[in-house]
Amino acid sequence: MLDRKPDLVVGGINHGDNSSVNLHYSGTMGVVIEGCLKGISSIGYSLCNHFADADFSSSLLIYAVLLSRSWSMACFGDLLECE
């Protein structure tokens, strides 16, 4: 589908903690694992809250900072300009 390999794969955000045995059937972590298997830097985000009305807004700043740092790390040393 793409003419080049992505610089970074991002999965999530979703309900749940995606840890332990939950990792095996998590779509969020499935995309992260597939990215890693293809040699692509990957990160998954989850909110450990199982309530139907979970408020994800409290996590936005944290995820934005983590994503920007992850993007910088994925592009570090790359001779191509990251867009």
C-alpha positions as CSV (number, residue, x, y, z in Angstrom):
1,M,0.0,0.0,0.0
2,L,2.8,2.4,0.8
3,D,5.9,3.0,-1.3
4,R,8.1,3.0,1.8
5,K,8.1,1.6,5.3
6,P,6.5,3.8,8.0
7,D,8.7,5.6,10.5
8,L,6.4,4.8,13.5
9,V,3.4,2.7,14.2
10,V,0.9,3.9,16.8
11,G,-1.9,1.8,18.3
12,G,-4.7,2.9,20.6
13,I,-6.1,4.5,22.7
14,N,-8.6,2.1,24.1
15,H,-10.3,0.9,27.2
16,G,-8.3,-1.6,29.3
17,D,-4.7,-2.0,30.4
18,N,-3.4,-4.4,27.6
19,S,-1.2,-6.3,30.0
20,S,-0.7,-10.0,30.9
21,V,-3.0,-12.3,29.0
22,N,-5.0,-9.4,27.6
23,L,-2.1,-8.7,25.3
24,H,-3.0,-11.8,23.1
25,Y,-6.3,-10.5,21.9
26,S,-5.7,-6.7,22.0
27,G,-6.1,-4.9,18.6
28,T,-4.1,-2.0,20.0
29,M,-1.1,-4.2,20.9
30,G,-1.6,-6.4,17.9
31,V,-0.8,-3.5,15.6
32,V,2.2,-2.7,17.8
33,I,3.5,-6.2,17.7
34,E,3.1,-6.4,13.9
35,G,5.0,-3.1,13.6
36,C,7.9,-4.5,15.7
37,L,8.0,-7.7,13.7
38,K,8.4,-5.6,10.6
39,G,11.3,-3.7,12.2
40,I,9.2,-0.5,12.7
41,S,9.4,1.5,16.0
42,S,5.9,1.0,17.5
43,I,4.0,2.3,20.6
44,G,0.6,1.4,22.0
45,Y,-1.6,3.6,24.2
46,S,-4.3,2.3,26.6
47,L,-6.4,3.8,29.4
48,C,-6.8,1.4,32.4
49,N,-10.5,2.2,32.8
50,H,-13.3,-0.2,32.0
51,F,-16.3,2.0,32.6
52,A,-18.5,2.7,29.6
53,D,-18.3,6.5,30.2
54,A,-14.5,6.5,30.6
55,D,-13.0,10.0,30.1
56,F,-10.0,9.8,27.8
57,S,-9.4,13.6,27.8
58,S,-7.2,13.4,30.9
59,S,-4.7,11.3,29.0
60,L,-4.4,13.5,25.9
61,L,-1.5,15.7,27.1
62,I,0.4,12.7,28.4
63,Y,-0.1,10.8,25.1
64,A,0.8,13.9,23.1
65,V,4.1,14.3,24.9
66,L,4.9,10.5,24.7
67,L,4.1,10.5,21.0
68,S,6.2,13.5,20.2
69,R,9.1,12.0,22.1
70,S,8.6,8.7,20.3
71,W,8.4,10.4,16.9
72,S,11.7,12.2,17.7
73,M,13.4,8.9,18.7
74,A,12.0,7.1,15.6
75,C,13.5,9.8,13.4
76,F,16.8,10.2,15.2
77,G,19.7,9.3,13.0
78,D,17.5,9.1,9.9
79,L,19.0,11.0,7.0
80,L,15.5,11.8,5.6
81,E,13.5,14.7,7.0
82,C,10.6,13.5,9.1
83,E,7.3,15.0,8.0
